[in-house]
């Protein structure tokens, strides 16, 4: 391939994995440009080791590493919790929710470094290419976007390893398995390998963050989570910073086998794909938040919020974070959270979460109202008229059906009286 001259400097979203390890020398070879590697620390843990040495060895002029974990929690995970969004009944959007933050910082680095292009290592069959590029377009459409997987002739892991060998570059040693993984503070995903057979059970040695529910402790453990206006602020009564709070719940939930899902999902690009996700802390937080909303939100607000949560999950999954609709929906969700303050006790046991207590100064639940006994706010005899009015459409339908089958009409006065 002839060298391309139109790009002078590119910022590459760099993980240090096999794909981005190949992309650095490939960009230099095919675009004859300076390559700046950028790594966003959103909680990948040990995956971030020795990145600078590897990037320089592969030909990068520099590597910029940003600790984004706090911002990830406050500006992305907390809004996700407040929304209650779950994609296709199971997926807590662990990969999806991190992409807008990573892309946003990548654009900011491009501005600071005077780069005229950005690049990513997403494949041409996945969702992430859309998420990154929609963010780039929304934030700065002037930047050229380079997606090597849509240009090069590398088709497999073996091809990528051969490319590195031909350029006398070592292959990365992290994630030697054939699983495609994405990890951050919220979750870890697993795709590929034997998971491509939808009828194949995941191998236990694949899991990273959680133990099997069958091997979890035989004794339950209870954790109390305190929220203020929808945001988690304390564990067991102790104020806890966001990152530590999620990490603590990840360890606790993982210990008890919480947060594993096996999902065949509908990708944005049109195909179904299978993924196995581990989200121990996030699963506990979403569960506890829902329980707190159950006592603090009125019926109509909660039901309508559930409708919007479905749409919000699509916006996040489809990469439409930087849109007016998402901002407007966040404003709605934030308004609903004014009363979502209180504490929820959750008992963890072998993959299960059991509510062990709910309390809030804004609770709409009152024992004296809900009791089956006498209550000053509710008269049992009022229910008869309510049921008659509420059931009137059904009554009319039944009467019409009866008339259609030749049953004599019911006298008008009887309809009114009944």
C-alpha positions, 0 to 999 in steps of 0.5 A, spaced: 500 500 500 502 506 498 503 511 504 498 516 505 500 523 506 494 527 508 495 525 515 500 529 519 499 527 526 494 521 529 491 520 536 490 512 537 485 510 542 491 505 545 489 499 549 496 495 548 492 489 546 494 485 539 490 490 535 492 496 537 499 493 538 499 492 530 495 499 529 501 503 531 506 501 526 501 500 521 499 507 521 506 509 521 507 505 515 501 507 511 500 514 513 507 516 514 504 520 520 506 521 527 502 517 532 500 519 539 498 513 543 492 515 548 490 510 554 484 512 558 484 508 565 477 507 566 478 501 571 482 496 566 486 494 572 492 490 570 491 491 563 495 497 563 501 495 565 508 497 561 504 501 556 509 506 555 514 501 554 510 497 549 507 503 545 514 507 544 517 500 542 512 499 536 513 506 534 509 511 538 512 518 539 509 519 546 503 515 550 498 519 554 495 516 560 489 519 563 486 516 570 478 517 568 475 513 573 472 518 578 469 522 572 467 515 569 463 514 575 460 521 576 458 523 569 457 516 566 455 511 571 451 515 576 447 517 570 446 510 568 444 508 575 439 514 575 436 512 569 435 505 570 437 503 563 438 495 561 439 493 554 435 487 552 432 485 559 439 484 561 445 488 559 448 493 564 451 497 558 458 496 561 462 497 554 457 502 551 457 507 557 465 507 557 465 509 550 463 516 550 468 518 555 474 515 552 472 518 545 471 525 548 478 525 552 481 523 545 478 529 541 481 533 547 488 530 546 487 531 539 486 539 540 491 539 545 497 536 541 495 539 534 493 532 531 488 532 525 486 525 525 484 520 531 484 512 530 481 506 533 482 499 533 474 497 533 472 491 528 468 493 522 462 488 525 462 491 532 458 496 535 464 500 538 466 503 531 459 506 531 460 509 538 467 512 537 465 515 530 459 518 532 462 521 538 468 524 534 463 527 529 459 530 535 465 533 538 469 535 532 467 533 525 473 536 522 478 530 525 479 525 520 477 518 523 482 512 521 479 505 522 484 500 520 480 494 521 476 497 515 482 498 511 487 493 512 488 486 509 489 483 516 483 478 518 485 474 524 489 473 530 494 469 526 495 475 521 496 480 526 501 476 530 505 475 523 505 482 522 508 483 528 513 478 527 515 481 520 516 488 523 520 484 529 516 487 534 514 482 540 506 480 541 503 482 547 502 477 552 496 480 556 489 476 554 493 470 551 486 466 550 481 467 544 476 471 548 475 478 546 474 482 552 473 489 554 474 491 562 473 497 566 470 499 573 463 497 571 464 490 568 468 485 564 465 482 557 467 476 554 466 474 546 469 469 541 472 462 543 467 457 544 461 462 546 460 463 538 456 457 539 450 459 542 449 452 545 455 452 549 456 453 556 461 458 558 467 455 561 468 456 568 475 458 568 473 464 563 470 468 568 475 474 572 471 478 576 466 473 579 466 466 583 461 461 581 454 461 585 455 454 586 462 455 589 460 461 593 460 462 600 454 458 604 453 463 609 449 470 606 452 477 607 448 483 607 451 490 605 447 497 606 447 502 600 446 509 602 443 514 596 443 521 596 438 524 590 439 517 586 447 517 587 450 512 592 454 515 597 456 510 603 456 503 604 454 500 611 453 507 613 461 509 612 461 515 606 465 512 600 468 515 594 465 513 588 471 509 585 472 505 592 465 504 592 464 500 586 471 496 587 468 494 594 461 492 591 465 488 585 469 484 590 463 483 595 458 481 589 464 477 585 465 473 592 458 471 592 457 470 584 453 476 583 452 479 576 453 474 571 449 474 565 449 470 558 446 474 553 445 473 545 444 481 543 442 485 537 448 489 535 446 495 532 450 493 525 444 488 524 447 481 527 446 477 533 452 476 537 453 472 544 456 475 550 458 473 557 458 479 562 460 480 569 458 486 573 458 484 580 458 491 583 453 494 578 448 489 579 448 490 586 447 498 585 442 497 580 438 492 584 438 497 590 437 503 586 430 500 584 428 498 591 429 505 593 425 508 587 420 503 589 418 507 596 420 514 593 417 515 586 409 515 585 406 510 581 405 515 574 413 517 575 416 510 576 412 507 570 413 513 565 421 513 567 421 505 566 418 507 559 424 512 558 429 507 561 428 503 555 429 508 550 435 511 554 438 504 554 438 504 546 441 511 546 447 509 550 448 502 546 447 505 539 453 511 541 448 517 541 451 519 548 452 526 545 445 528 543 440 533 545 435 527 546 440 524 551 441 531 555 434 532 555 432 525 558 438 526 563 434 532 565 428 528 566 431 523 570 435 528 575 428 531 576 426 524 579 431 523 583 430 529 588 427 524 593 431 518 591 435 518 598 435 513 603 438 506 604 437 499 602 440 493 605 441 487 600 443 480 602 447 476 597 447 469 597 450 464 591 448 469 585 442 472 589 440 478 591 435 479 597 432 485 600 433 485 607 431 493 609 428 499 605 428 506 609 427 513 606 425 520 609 421 521 602 418 514 603 411 514 600 410 507 603 406 508 610 404 502 614 398 505 617 395 506 609 397 499 607 394 495 613 388 491 612 385 494 618 382 500 619 385 506 616 383 514 616 385 515 609 381 509 606 374 506 606 373 499 604 366 501 601 369 506 596 372 500 592 366 498 589 364 504 586 371 505 583 371 498 580 364 499 577 367 505 573 374 502 572 371 496 569 365 500 565 369 499 558 370 491 560 362 491 561 360 495 555 365 490 551 361 484 554 354 487 553 356 488 545 359 482 544 352 479 547 348 483 543 352 481 537 351 473 539 343 474 539 343 475 546 337 480 548 339 487 549 340 489 557 335 495 559 338 501 559 336 503 566 339 496 569 346 498 566 346 505 569 343 501 576 348 496 576 
